[in-house]
């Protein structure tokens, strides 16, 4: 699609950068120009384009459609999931196993590959519906001028320069510049985070406005007209609109998250070990035994033994278990990897409107003229909103939420409506006249504070009506200003009782005089009931919370204080625009609250935090949150979010309960804890065994263990670890965020792995010199096989916890059971009917006594080294 016509001053492109920067510059240019200049630049006129002009522009700019990305076919999506380094490594080993006739290894490896790949494929196919959801948000037709006549045209046929009509209930069909407006108010909460409708006018915007979302004369695609009417000219259509740029930013390939990067780094670490160890084993055995085929088969067995082939299954089972646990808490996990990212998260960025707050206007205060709670103010406000027949706005709906008053006041039985004086945007107030049971007529007026106060000559104070005193009147105005300063939307309420007045609907604006000021109604989008407690619990889990909102700084600061957040360094979107990426990375570390943000600002903040090695979560529910949701390591949305936010998210909270965040973080850390257990167990044990293989290959006249024995050993050890997902994680390990630390894992492997080699070499010595296995390779193979499977399996219980095993921390019963079963099977194989086939012979009784002593020493030594390692390098 080609660019829309550019205004003369589009050089003021949004310094925030990103895909929407040229679009922002164009909107700013159109917003700052007067209406006549805008029409001239768009080559348009008030009576609209001709059909011929519209057809020509349609060919030039394309259809008014968004997110038209070509979807990957199912086959291409599947192939893209095979590019993972661990998957490629396992496939290569599986092929080699097949070529060498090892069908057992082939089946196990390919089952792991298929399980991991298919689950990822299913999850990612769901996200491909994001663009379709965006299209569903847009209305089907628009009212515009063509050939000088008003007509309805399919929305996709709009072109830049079209003159359109907007009225209450319409959705803006494109990004448009208002040419004329009457009382035009739009709800753009989903795009900007502003709770209340904003007024749009035709006046040119001042030059100091740098955020296009703050332009009072631009209506954006996807926003709704709450009231009023307007004539506007289309500036941008389709992907060139502000919403279209957001759609483009969320389709396509998601960047790798913390979890993905960690898995990839660990895989490459294993590939490095294999690249060093396997050729070494092959050459040593080939040169010393002179049987190169046997050496090759043994080297392949070593490669399989070194590879944590159960990792995809262990990861998938752990993540699936976490997803099921979250589902029981009414949380949908769309991407399994997000659970671990949830636990690794050390910074949670959250939108305000609809996430921290309820996402709806609520009557928070009903105050008398002294600022004290007043039931009479609430009652009179309810009577006014209940009886007026005009378009009920959000404030009326908030008042009418007090449904209990209808019965309490017996509104319909005790009060009869006589007349109403409708709202208009000049007076900025409206009145109703009701008659009570005694026949007394009461005019109740509510509206803008200044307008209502100017009509009041008296005031009701503690049930007594007195004349207005100038000094007291100033205090009441100050009370309203203070409420506004706290982020409240304030309206004043006044009344007048009229003895012997007419019972006919003959009242007019002139009757709104000599009123009695009763008090004030204050409205706010309040915090969710669970917000404050949820933030406290996240703080205890060492998760830093930052508020990112498009709303203004006054309301944002008030809400933050309400939920217990300190507002020391509040950063505005206009300040962020002037910052480089380096400056922003420093600024975001010092700030916890960000206001008046455009979508590009939120995404930049996420990226800045990630550049400082933070694992970042983002919680949002609006269109404007979609880019940030996708950029974050874990995107979280809520039940009331717009579809595009839900589609961009990894996790969706189905209940209006933010306390689930704490449970999600803990579940993520449990999942990661069990994954790390497997990696440390498997990698250190495998490394130790292969370290022993290299040494044994140097001085033994035969293979240290037959290839089939290496593979069976590996299979049994893998089976013993399948119950790790059932294991508990120590409570003190869950206190702080956990993320991939490949350097720590590598150190753990290098320090803990060789400990097993000490006892392997001790076993070699015993088998060779105590049991004289120089001429009896079968006895040597059997002795080392049993020692290896016993030490590998039982050491699981030392490595699984930072505490003293069995005393301070005990494994789950399934893990204990599989450990005992595997060592029993390993011992049984040496005397089973399969012994001859597998190359095993019976072991002497003295061996089992020595094995028991070695196991005890091995566990004590490993515990001591582990304790030192934790003190030296941390847990």
C-alpha positions in Angstrom: 0.0 0.0 0.0 1.4 3.4 -0.9 1.6 6.3 1.6 -1.3 8.6 2.1 -0.9 12.3 1.1 1.6 13.9 3.3 1.1 17.3 4.9 3.7 19.9 4.6 5.1 19.6 8.1 5.4 15.8 8.5 9.0 16.2 9.5 7.7 16.1 13.1 7.5 12.4 13.1 7.1 10.7 16.4 10.6 10.5 18.0 9.4 7.5 19.9 10.2 5.6 16.8 8.7 2.2 15.8 6.5 1.3 13.0 4.0 4.0 13.7 6.5 6.9 13.6 5.6 8.1 10.1 1.9 7.7 10.8 2.3 9.7 14.0 4.1 12.4 12.1 1.3 12.6 9.5 -1.4 12.8 12.1 0.4 15.5 14.0 0.9 17.5 10.8 -2.9 17.2 10.0 -3.9 18.0 13.5 -1.8 21.2 13.6 -3.1 22.5 10.3 -6.4 24.3 9.9 -9.3 22.6 8.2 -8.9 24.5 4.9 -5.2 23.5 4.7 -6.0 19.9 5.5 -8.6 19.7 2.7 -6.1 21.3 0.3 -3.4 18.8 1.2 -5.7 15.9 0.8 -7.0 17.3 -2.5 -10.6 17.1 -1.1 -13.6 19.4 -0.6 -16.6 19.6 1.7 -19.0 18.1 -0.8 -16.8 15.0 -1.1 -14.9 13.2 -3.8 -16.4 12.1 -7.0 -16.8 8.4 -7.6 -14.1 8.5 -10.3 -11.7 10.2 -7.8 -12.5 7.6 -5.2 -12.0 4.7 -7.6 -8.6 6.1 -8.6 -7.5 6.5 -4.9 -8.7 3.0 -4.1 -6.3 1.7 -6.7 -3.6 3.9 -5.3 -4.0 3.2 -1.6 -5.7 -0.1 -1.5 -8.7 -1.3 0.6 -9.4 0.1 4.0 -8.3 -3.2 5.7 -5.8 -4.0 8.3 -3.4 -6.8 9.3 -3.4 -8.4 5.9 -0.4 -10.6 6.7 -0.2 -13.8 4.7 -0.7 -16.6 7.2 1.8 -19.4 7.4 0.5 -22.7 6.2 0.2 -25.5 8.7 3.2 -27.3 7.1 5.4 -24.2 7.2 4.3 -23.5 10.8 5.3 -27.1 11.7 8.7 -26.8 9.9 9.4 -23.6 11.7 9.1 -25.4 15.1 11.7 -28.0 14.1 14.5 -25.3 13.8 15.1 -25.4 17.6 18.7 -26.5 18.2 17.7 -29.2 20.7 15.2 -30.7 18.3 17.8 -30.7 15.5 20.3 -32.4 17.8 17.9 -35.1 18.8 16.8 -35.7 15.2 20.5 -36.1 14.2 21.1 -38.6 17.1 17.8 -40.4 16.3 18.9 -40.9 12.6 22.3 -42.1 13.7 20.7 -44.5 16.2 18.5 -45.9 13.4 21.4 -46.3 11.0 23.4 -48.2 13.7 20.5 -50.5 14.4 19.6 -49.1 17.8 15.8 -49.0 17.5 15.2 -48.4 21.2 17.1 -45.2 21.2 15.5 -44.2 17.9 12.0 -44.6 19.3 12.7 -42.8 22.5 14.3 -39.9 20.8 11.7 -39.4 18.1 8.8 -39.7 20.6 10.4 -36.8 22.6 10.8 -34.7 19.4 7.2 -35.3 18.2 5.7 -34.6 21.6 7.5 -31.2 22.0 7.0 -30.1 18.4 3.3 -31.0 18.2 2.4 -29.2 21.4 4.3 -26.0 20.3 2.6 -26.2 16.9 -0.9 -26.4 18.4 -0.3 -23.4 20.7 1.1 -21.2 18.0 -1.7 -21.8 15.5 -4.1 -20.2 18.0 -2.2 -16.9 17.8 -2.6 -16.7 14.0 -6.2 -15.5 14.6 -5.1 -12.1 15.9 -5.6 -10.2 12.6 -9.0 -11.7 12.1 -10.1 -10.4 15.5 -9.0 -7.0 14.6 -11.1 -6.9 11.4 -14.2 -7.9 13.5 -13.9 -4.7 15.5 -14.6 -2.5 12.6 -18.1 -1.6 11.5 -19.4 -2.6 8.0 -20.4 0.7 6.5 -19.6 4.4 6.8 -21.7 7.5 5.9 -19.9 9.8 3.5 -20.2 12.3 0.7 -19.8 11.1 -2.9 -20.6 13.2 -5.9 -22.1 15.8 -3.5 -24.6 13.4 -2.0 -24.7 11.6 1.3 -24.5 7.8 1.0 -23.6 4.6 2.8 -20.4 2.9 1.5 -18.8 -0.3 2.6 -16.0 0.5 5.1 -13.3 -1.2 3.1 -14.0 1.2 0.2 -13.1 4.4 2.1 -10.1 6.4 0.8 -8.0 9.3 2.0 -9.9 12.6 1.3 -13.4 11.1 1.8 -15.8 13.4 3.7 -17.6 11.4 6.4 -20.4 12.0 8.9 -20.1 10.8 12.5 -23.0 10.4 15.0 -23.6 8.9 18.4 -23.1 5.1 18.3 -20.8 5.2 15.3 -17.3 3.7 15.3 -14.6 5.9 13.6 -14.1 4.0 10.2 -10.5 5.3 9.7 -8.2 8.0 11.1 -10.1 11.2 10.4 -9.6 15.0 10.9 -12.6 16.7 12.4 -13.8 19.6 10.2 -16.8 20.6 12.2 -18.3 19.2 15.4 -21.2 19.6 17.7 -20.8 18.3 21.2 -18.7 15.4 19.9 -17.4 13.0 22.6 -15.6 9.8 21.8 -14.7 6.8 24.0 -11.1 5.9 23.2 -10.3 4.0 26.4 -9.2 0.8 24.5 -6.7 2.9 22.6 -5.4 5.4 25.2 -6.5 4.0 28.6 -8.6 7.1 29.4 -11.6 6.1 31.4 -13.9 9.0 30.5 -15.0 10.1 27.0 -12.9 12.9 25.4 -14.3 15.8 23.5 -13.2 16.3 19.9 -13.3 19.7 18.2 -12.3 21.2 14.8 -9.8 23.7 16.0 -6.2 23.3 15.0 -4.0 21.7 17.6 -1.2 23.7 19.3 2.4 23.0 18.1 3.5 21.7 21.6 1.4 18.5 21.2 3.7 15.7 20.3 1.6 12.6 21.1 -1.0 12.0 18.3 -3.3 10.4 20.8 -3.6 13.8 22.5 -4.8 15.6 19.4 -8.3 16.9 20.1 -9.3 17.1 16.4 -8.3 13.5 15.3 -10.6 10.5 15.7 -8.9 7.2 15.4 -10.0 4.0 13.8 -11.5 1.7 16.5 -12.9 4.5 18.8 -16.6 5.0 19.4 -18.8 8.1 19.3 -20.5 8.5 22.7 -22.5 11.6 21.8 -22.7 14.5 19.4 -22.1 14.7 15.7 -19.3 15.7 13.3 -18.1 16.1 9.8 -14.6 14.8 9.2 -12.2 14.0 6.4 -10.3 10.7 6.1 -6.6 11.1 6.5 -5.4 7.5 6.6 -6.9 4.1 5.8 -6.1 0.5 6.4 -2.6 -0.3 7.6 -1.7 3.4 7.5 -4.0 4.1 10.4 -2.8 4.3 14.0 -4.6 1.0 14.8 -3.4 -0.5 11.6 0.2 0.1 12.6 -0.5 -1.6 15.9 -2.0 -4.6 14.0 1.1 -4.8 11.9 3.3 -4.8 15.0 1.6 -7.8 16.6 1.4 -10.1 13.6 4.5 -12.0 12.5 7.1 -13.9 14.5 7.2 -13.3 18.2 10.7 -12.6 19.5 12.4 -15.2 21.7 11.5 -14.9 25.4 13.7 -15.5 28.4 12.7 -19.2 28.5 13.3 -19.8 24.8 16.8 -18.2 25.0 17.6 -20.2 28.1 16.7 -23.5 26.5 18.7 -22.6 23.4 21.8 -21.6 25.5 21.6 -24.9 27.4 21.3 -26.9 24.2 24.4 -25.3 22.7 26.2 -26.0 26.0 25.4 -29.7 25.6 26.3 -29.6 21.9 29.7 -28.1 23.0 30.3 -30.9 25.5 29.3 -33.5 22.9 31.5 -31.9 20.2 34.5 -32.3 22.6 33.7 -35.6 24.3 32.4 -37.8 21.5 35.4 -37.4 19.1 37.7 -37.8 22.0 36.1 -41.1 23.0 36.0 -42.3 19.4 39.7 -41.6 18.8 40.9 -43.0 22.1 39.0 -46.3 21.7 39.8 -46.6 18.0 43.5 -46.0 18.5 43.7 -48.3 21.6 41.4 -51.1 20.5 41.9 -50.9 16.7 38.3 -51.7 16.1 37.0 -48.5 14.5 33.4 -49.7 14.0 33.1 -50.7 17.6 34.6 -47.4 18.6 32.1 -45.6 16.4 29.1 -47.4 17.9 30.4 -46.7 21.4 31.0 -43.0 20.6 27.4 -42.8 19.4 26.2 -44.4 22.6 28.2 -41.8 24.5 26.6 -39.0 22.5 23.1 -40.3 23.4 24.2 -40.7 27.0 25.4 -37.1 27.1 22.2 -35.8 25.5 19.4 -35.0 27.9 16.9 -36.5 25.5 14.2 -36.4 28.1 14.4 -32.6 28.3 11.6 -31.9 25.9 9.3 -34.3 27.7 10.3 -33.1 31.2 9.8 -29.5 30.1 6.5 -30.2 28.4 5.1 -32.3 31.3 6.2 -29.6 33.9 4.7 -26.8 31.8 1.5 -28.8 31.2 1.2 -29.6 34.9 1.5 -25.9 35.6 -1.1 -25.0 33.0 -3.5 -27.5 34.6 -2.9 -26.0 38.0 -3.6 -22.5 36.6 -6.7 -23.7 34.8 -8.1 -24.8 38.1 -7.7 -21.2 39.2 -9.6 -20.1 36.1 -6.5 -18.9 34.2 -6.0 -19.8 30.5 -2.4 -20.4 29.6 -2.1 -20.0 25.8 1.6 -20.5 25.5 3.1 -23.2 27.8 6.5 -21.4 27.9 4.8 -18.4 29.5 4.5 -20.3 32.8 8.2 -20.4 33.3 8.5 -16.8 32.2 5.9 -16.0 34.8 8.1 -17.4 37.5 11.3 -15.8 36.1 9.6 -12.4 35.9 11.3 -9.8 38.1 9.4 -6.7 36.7 5.7 -6.6 36.1 4.5 -3.7 34.0 0.8 -3.2 34.0 -1.7 -0.9 32.3 -4.0 0.9 34.7 -7.5 1.1 33.2 -9.2 -2.3 33.4 -6.3 -4.1 34.9 -5.4 -2.3 38.2 -8.8 -0.5 38.0 -12.2 -1.9 37.4 -12.5 -0.3 33.9 -15.8 1.4 34.6 -16.8 4.7 36.2 -18.1 4.4 39.7 -19.7 7.0 42.0 -17.0 7.2 44.7 -18.1 10.1 46.8 -21.4 11.9 47.5 -20.5 14.9 49.7 -22.2 17.9 51.2 -20.8 21.4 50.9 -18.4 20.7 53.8 -17.0 17.6 52.2 -18.8 15.2 54.5 -20.6 12.1 53.2 -24.3 12.9 52.5 -27.1 10.5 51.9 -29.3 13.3 50.7 -26.9 14.2 47.9 -26.9 10.6 46.8 -30.7 10.4 46.9 -31.2 13.6 44.9 -28.6 12.6 42.4 -30.4 9.3 42.0 -33.8 11.0 41.4 -32.2 13.2 38.8 -30.6 10.4 36.8 -33.5 8.0 37.2 -36.1 10.5 35.8 -34.3 12.2 32.9 -35.0 10.7 29.5 -32.1 12.0 27.5 -29.0 9.9 26.6 -27.7 8.6 29.9 -24.0 9.0 30.1 -21.4 7.1 32.1 -22.0 9.3 35.1 -25.7 8.6 35.1 -25.1 4.9 34.8 -22.7 5.1 37.8 -25.3 6.8 39.9 -28.0 4.3 38.8 -25.8 1.4 39.9 -27.2 2.1 43.4 -30.2 0.1 42.5 -31.1 -0.3 46.2 -32.2 3.4 46.2 -35.1 2.7 43.8 -36.8 0.6 46.4 -35.6 2.6 49.4 -36.8 5.9 48.0 -39.8 4.3 46.4 -38.9 6.4 43.4 -41.9 5.5 41.2 -44.5 5.4 44.1 -43.5 8.6 46.0 -42.1 10.8 43.1 -43.9 11.7 39.9 -41.9 13.3 37.1 -43.3 16.6 36.0 -40.8 17.9 33.5 -37.1 18.0 32.6 -34.7 20.5 31.1 -32.4 18.5 28.9 -28.6 18.7 28.9 -26.7 20.8 26.4 -23.1 21.6 26.0 -23.5 25.3 26.4 -25.2 25.2 29.8 -23.4 21.9 30.8 -26.1 20.9 33.1 -29.6 19.3 33.2 -32.6 19.4 35.5 -35.7 17.3 36.3 -38.8 18.4 38.2 -40.4 15.9 40.4 -43.5 16.0 42.6 -43.6 14.2 46.0 -46.5 12.8 47.9 -47.4 16.1 49.4 -47.7 17.8 46.0 -44.4 19.7 46.4 -42.5 20.3 43.2 -38.7 20.0 43.4 -36.3 21.0 40.6 -33.1 19.0 40.9 -30.1 20.3 38.8 -26.8 18.6 38.3 -23.9 19.6 36.1 -20.5 21.2 35.8 -19.3 22.8 39.1 -18.9 26.3 37.8 -22.2 26.4 35.9 -24.2 25.1 38.8 -22.5 27.2 41.5 -23.2 30.3 39.5 -26.9 29.7 39.8 -26.9 29.1 43.6 -27.9 31.9 45.9 -28.3 29.6 48.9 -26.7 26.6 50.4 -27.9 23.7 52.6 -25.6 23.2 55.6 -26.4 20.5 58.2 -30.1 20.5 57.2 -30.3 24.3 57.3 -30.7 26.6 54.2 -28.6 29.8 54.4 -27.5 32.5 52.0 -24.3 32.0 50.1 -21.3 33.8 51.7 -18.4 34.7 49.4 -15.7 33.3 51.7 -17.6 30.0 52.1 -18.3 29.8 48.4 -14.5 30.0 47.7 -14.0 27.0 50.1 -16.6 25.0 48.2 -14.9 25.8 44.9 -11.6 24.7 46.4 -13.2 21.5 47.6 -14.2 20.7 44.0 -10.7 21.7 42.8 -9.1 19.4 45.3 -11.2 16.5 44.2 -10.3 17.2 40.6 -6.7 17.3 41.6 -7.0 13.8 43.0 -8.3 12.5 39.7 -12.1 12.7 40.4 -14.6 13.8 37.8 -16.8 16.2 39.9 -20.3 17.5 39.3 -22.3 19.8 41.5 -25.9 19.1 42.7 -28.5 21.8 43.6 -32.2 22.0 44.0 -35.2 24.3 44.4 -38.5 23.6 46.0 -41.5 25.4 44.4 -44.8 25.6 46.4 -47.9 25.8 44.2 -45.9 25.4 41.0 -47.4 24.0 37.8 -47.9 20.3 37.5 -47.6 20.6 33.7 -44.4 20.3 31.7 -43.9 24.0 31.2 -40.5 24.4 32.8 -37.6 26.0 30.9 -34.0 27.1 31.4 -35.1 30.3 33.2 -36.4 28.2 36.1 -32.8 27.1 36.8 -32.2 30.1 39.1 -32.1 30.9 42.8 -31.0 27.3 43.5 -29.8 25.8 46.8 -26.4 24.1 46.6 -26.7 20.6 48.1 -23.2 19.1 47.5 -21.0 17.3 45.0 -20.8 13.9 43.3 -17.3 12.6 42.6 -16.7 9.8 40.1 -13.6 7.6 39.4 -12.5 4.4 37.8 -11.6 2.8 41.1 -9.0 0.1 41.8 -10.0 -3.5 41.8 -10.7 -4.8 45.3 -7.7 -7.2 45.1 -5.2 -4.8 43.5 -3.5 -3.4 46.6 -3.1 -6.9 48.2 -1.9 -8.4 45.0 0.8 -5.7 44.6 1.9 -6.3 48.2 2.3 -10.0 47.6 4.2 -9.5 44.4 6.6 -7.2 46.3 7.1 -10.0 48.8 8.0 -12.3 45.9 10.6 -9.7 44.8 8.7 -8.6 41.7 8.9 -4.9 40.9 5.7 -3.4 39.6 5.5 -0.5 37.2 2.4 1.3 36.0 2.2 2.1 32.2 -0.8 4.0 31.2 -2.1 6.4 28.5 -4.3 8.2 31.1 -3.2 11.5 32.6 -0.7 11.8 35.5 -3.2 13.2 38.0 -5.6 10.2 37.9 -2.7 7.8 37.6 -1.0 9.2 40.7 -4.2 9.0 42.7 -4.9 5.4 41.8 -1.2 4.4 42.5 -1.5 5.9 46.0 -4.8 4.1 46.5 -3.2 0.7 45.8 -0.1 1.5 48.0 2.4 2.4 45.3 4.9 5.2 45.8 4.9 7.9 43.1 8.3 9.4 43.3 9.5 9.6 39.7 6.5 9.8 37.3 7.6 9.8 33.7 5.5 11.2 30.9 5.3 10.0 27.3 6.4 13.4 26.1 9.6 13.0 28.1 10.2 9.5 26.8 10.0 10.8 23.2 13.1 13.0 23.8 15.2 10.1 25.2 17.6 7.8 23.4 17.4 4.1 24.0 20.3 4.3 26.5 18.8 7.2 28.4 15.5 5.4 28.5 17.1 2.3 29.9 18.5 4.4 32.8 15.2 6.3 33.3 13.0 3.2 33.5 15.1 1.8 36.3 14.4 4.8 38.5 10.7 5.3 37.6 7.7 3.1 38.6 4.9 5.1 37.1 4.5 6.2 33.5 1.6 8.3 32.2 0.3 9.8 28.9 1.9 6.9 27.0 1.4 6.0 23.3 1.5 2.3 22.4 5.1 2.8 21.1 6.2 4.2 24.4 5.0 1.1 26.3 6.8 -1.2 23.9 10.0 0.9 24.2 9.8 0.7 28.0 9.5 -3.1 27.8 12.5 -3.3 25.5 14.5 -1.0 27.7 13.9 -3.2 30.8 14.8 -6.3 28.8 18.0 -4.7 27.7 19.0 -4.6 31.3 18.5 -8.3 31.6 15.1 -8.1 33.3 12.4 -10.7 32.6 9.4 -8.5 32.0 5.7 -9.3 32.3 3.1 -6.9 30.9 -0.6 -6.9 31.9 -3.0 -5.0 29.7 -6.5 -5.1 28.2 -6.7 -2.5 25.5 -5.8 -2.1 21.8 -3.0 0.2 22.8 -1.5 -2.6 25.0 -1.2 -5.2 22.2 2.5 -4.3 21.1 3.7 -4.3 24.7 1.9 -7.6 25.4 3.7 -9.2 22.5 7.1 -7.7 23.3 7.0 -8.8 27.0 8.5 -12.2 28.1 5.0 -13.0 29.4 1.9 -11.1 28.3 -1.1 -11.2 30.7 -4.6 -10.1 29.9 -7.8 -10.0 31.9 -11.4 -11.2 31.4 -12.7 -7.9 30.2 -9.9 -7.2 27.6 -10.6 -6.4 23.9 -10.0 -9.4 21.6 -6.8 -8.1 20.2 -5.3 -7.9 23.7 -6.3 -11.4 24.5 -4.9 -12.7 21.3 -1.6 -10.9 22.0 -1.4 -12.4 25.5 0.2 -15.6 26.8 -2.0 -15.8 29.9 -5.6 -14.6 30.5 -7.1 -14.2 33.9 -10.8 -15.2 33.7 -11.7 -13.9 37.1 -11.5 -10.3 38.3 -9.0 -11.3 41.0 -5.4 -10.0 40.8 -4.4 -12.3 43.6 -4.1 -15.0 40.9 -0.9 -13.2 39.8 0.9 -14.3 43.0 -0.2 -17.9 42.4 0.9 -17.7 38.8 4.4 -16.5 39.8 4.7 -19.2 42.4 3.5 -21.9 39.9 6.0 -20.6 37.3 8.8 -20.9 39.8 7.8 -24.4 40.8 7.8 -25.4 37.2 11.2 -23.9 36.5 12.5 -25.4 39.7 11.7 -28.9 38.6 13.1 -28.2 35.1 16.3 -27.0 36.6 16.4 -30.1 38.8 16.3 -32.3 35.8 18.9 -30.3 33.9 21.4 -30.3 36.8 20.8 -34.0 37.5 21.0 -35.2 34.0 23.8 -32.9 32.7 26.1 -33.3 35.7 25.5 -37.1 36.0 26.0 -37.6 32.2 29.1 -35.4 32.2 30.6 -37.3 35.1 29.9 -40.7 33.5 31.4 -39.6 30.2 34.4 -38.1 32.0 34.9 -41.6 33.5 34.5 -43.2 30.0 37.3 -41.0 28.6 39.7 -42.0 31.4 38.7 -45.7 31.3 39.2 -45.7 27.5 42.9 -44.8 28.0 44.0 -47.8 30.1 41.4 -50.5 29.6 42.1 -53.2 26.9 38.4 -53.4 26.3 35.4 -51.0 26.1 34.5 -49.6 29.6 30.8 -50.6 28.9 29.1 -52.1 25.9 27.1 -49.7 23.8 23.8 -51.5 24.6 24.7 -51.2 28.3 25.3 -47.5 28.0 21.9 -47.0 26.4 20.1 -49.2 28.9 21.8 -47.3 31.7 20.7 -44.1 30.1 17.1 -45.3 29.6 16.7 -46.4 33.3 18.1 -43.2 34.5 15.8 -41.2 32.3 12.8 -43.2 33.6 13.8 -42.5 37.2 13.4 -38.8 36.4 10.0 -38.9 34.7 8.3 -38.2 38.1 10.3 -35.0 38.7 7.2 -32.9 37.7 5.4 -34.3 40.8 8.1 -33.1 43.1 7.7 -30.2 45.5 10.0 -27.2 45.4 11.5 -25.8 48.7 9.5 -22.8 49.8 12.6 -20.6 50.3 13.6 -21.3 46.7 10.3 -19.7 45.5 11.0 -16.3 47.2 12.9 -14.6 44.4 12.6 -14.7 40.6 14.4 -17.5 38.9 15.7 -17.3 35.4 18.2 -19.2 33.2 21.8 -18.8 34.4 23.8 -20.9 31.9 27.1 -19.9 33.6 25.8 -21.3 36.9 24.6 -24.5 35.3 27.9 -24.9 33.6 29.8 -24.4 36.9 27.4 -26.9 38.6 28.1 -29.5 35.9 31.9 -29.0 36.2 32.0 -29.1 40.0 29.4 -31.8 40.8 29.8 -34.0 37.7 33.4 -35.2 38.3 32.5 -36.2 41.9 30.8 -39.3 40.4 34.0 -40.0 38.5 35.9 -40.3 41.7 33.7 -43.2 42.7 33.6 -44.5 39.1 37.4 -44.8 39.2 37.2 -46.4 42.7 34.8 -48.9 41.1 37.3 -49.5 38.3 40.1 -50.2 40.9 37.9 -52.6 42.8 36.7 -54.5 39.7 40.2 -54.7 38.2 42.4 -55.4 41.3 40.0 -56.8 43.9 37.9 -58.9 41.6 40.6 -59.3 38.9 38.5 -58.2 35.9 41.4 -57.7 33.6 40.6 -60.9 31.9 36.8 -60.8 32.6 35.3 -57.8 30.8 31.7 -59.0 31.5 32.3 -58.7 35.3 33.9 -55.2 34.9 30.9 -54.1 32.7 28.4 -55.4 35.2 30.1 -53.8 38.2 30.4 -50.4 36.6 26.8 -50.6 35.2 25.3 -51.3 38.7 27.5 -48.7 40.4 26.6 -46.1 37.7 22.8 -46.7 37.9 22.8 -46.7 41.7 24.9 -43.5 42.1 23.0 -41.6 39.3 19.6 -42.5 40.6 20.1 -42.0 44.3 22.1 -38.7 43.9 18.8 -37.2 42.5 17.7 -36.7 46.1 20.8 -34.7 46.9 20.7 -32.5 43.9 16.9 -31.8 44.0 17.2 -29.6 47.0 19.6 -27.0 48.5 18.8 -28.5 52.0 19.9 -31.7 53.6 18.0 -34.5 51.7 15.6 -36.8 53.5 16.0 -34.7 56.7 15.2 -31.1 55.8 13.6 -31.8 52.4 12.1 -35.0 51.1 11.2 -35.8 47.5 7.6 -36.6 46.5 6.5 -40.2 46.9 6.3 -40.9 43.2 10.0 -39.7 42.8 11.1 -41.9 45.7 9.2 -44.8 44.3 10.7 -44.5 40.8 14.2 -44.2 42.3 13.8 -47.4 44.3 12.2 -49.2 41.3 15.1 -48.3 39.0 17.9 -49.4 41.3 16.0 -52.6 41.9 15.6 -53.2 38.1 19.3 -52.4 37.6 20.3 -55.0 40.2 17.8 -57.5 38.8 19.1 -57.2 35.2 22.5 -58.7 36.3 20.8 -62.0 37.3 17.7 -61.9 35.1 17.1 -64.1 32.0 18.3 -61.1 30.0 21.7 -61.0 31.6 23.5 -63.1 29.0 21.9 -61.1 26.1 22.9 -57.8 27.7 26.4 -59.0 28.6 25.9 -59.2 32.4 27.2 -61.7 35.0 26.4 -62.2 38.7 28.4 -60.0 41.1 30.2 -61.3 44.2 28.5 -60.6 47.6 31.4 -58.4 48.7 30.7 -56.1 45.8 27.3 -55.1 47.2 28.8 -54.3 50.7 31.5 -52.1 49.0 28.8 -50.5 46.8 26.7 -49.5 49.9 29.8 -47.9 51.5 30.6 -46.0 48.3 27.0 -44.8 48.0 27.1 -43.4 51.5 30.4 -41.7 50.9 29.3 -40.4 47.5 26.1 -38.8 49.0 28.0 -37.2 51.9 30.7 -35.8 49.6 28.2 -34.5 47.1 26.2 -32.8 49.8 29.3 -31.1 51.2 30.4 -29.9 47.7 26.8 -28.8 46.9 26.7 -26.8 50.2 30.0 -25.1 49.5 28.9 -24.4 45.9 25.7 -22.7 47.0 27.6 -20.5 49.6 30.3 -19.7 47.0 28.1 -19.1 43.9 24.5 -18.8 45.2 21.5 -21.0 44.6 
